[in-house]
């Protein structure tokens, strides 16, 4: 099934995308309202929250170009040294830009 | 550690405003990336109005870019839905991780604040909650800052797009990655958490290589979460 991306069709497609995204924004909260929050669930949640970040970042670092890798490395080192997110992020982006324009 | 107290679950205007200002700097980067989306959407044949409406209603950068790949004279609906769902499935996990605090809010506020959940404001609010500070201000206010800048950036990109024709060469594709890494490193560290992260990283990579597209985040996060559920911290530490 496909929808013509002309006229009203475009809006229908956008509404579908918005609805699917809203399901993801609300679905996790909704499902959890049926789950009793015991200690094991708390441990699951706290382990998962860091793991989300790692699961986003790992393929980015492994399969990205050297600019991407250097950006992450720079941000990581800066975070360990100065412990301030904004300078660390700015430095990472700057290094990626610099590397890709060399 | 994850214990909800009513004080940290409060949501006031003052806190939301502080959160808004807190995420304004990163929002500037998001606006530029939104500009890149506006330009890409124009090139894919979307009208100016529908492009802005998409950013306004969908507010999910990676999924919107992926949708452009499917855009043509006819757009296949099921692949579009699967792509958007898979890329945004991490929102499901974000909602679940926020639930211990969200359940303190009345229903309307609970689901209202989740309208603007996104990577950056979720990471900031989790960090606040994990150090027993109020986190809903940055979730709501920061989310509004990101939402507004994404939408305005999209709109500006349609006109000024030529100035940022190549966001990758400016390193702008790395904004969210660097931000999330900074959040990950800024969080609390322990040898248990390091091992959980290694497992999450390995699972995400394997899923990235061997499983269907876009499911690596969910697979990696669930792997880390399940390990954490079965290998629990000793309770008396808290």
Interface residues (C-beta under 8 A of the other chain):
Chain A: X1 X2 X3 X4 X5 X6 X9 X10 X11 X13 X14 X15 X16 X17 X18 X20 X21 X22 X23 X24 X25 X26 X27 X28 X29 X30 X31 X32 X33 X35 X37 X39 X40 X41 X42 X43 X44 X45 X46 X47 X48 X49 X50 X51 X52 X53 X54 X55 X56 X57 X58 X59 X60 X62 X63 X67 X68 X71 X72 X75 X76 X79 X80 X83 X85 X86 X88 X89 X92 X93 X94 X95 X96 X97 X98 X100 X101
Chain B: X1 X2 X3 X25 X26 X29 X45 X46 X47 X50 X53 X54 X57 X58 X59 X60 X63 X64 X67 X71 X72 X73 X74 X75 X76 X77 X78 X80 X81 X84 X85 X88 X89 X90 X91 X92 X93 X94 X95 X96 X97 X98 X99 X100 X102 X103 X110 X111 X114 X115 X117 X119 X123 X126 X130 X168 X169 X170 X171 X172 X173 X174 X175 X177 X178 X179 X180 X181 X182 X183 X184 X185 X186 X187 X193 X196 X197 X200 X201 X203 X204 X205 X208 X216 X217 X218 X219 X220 X221 X222 X223 X224 X225 X226 X227 X228 X229 X232 X233 X235
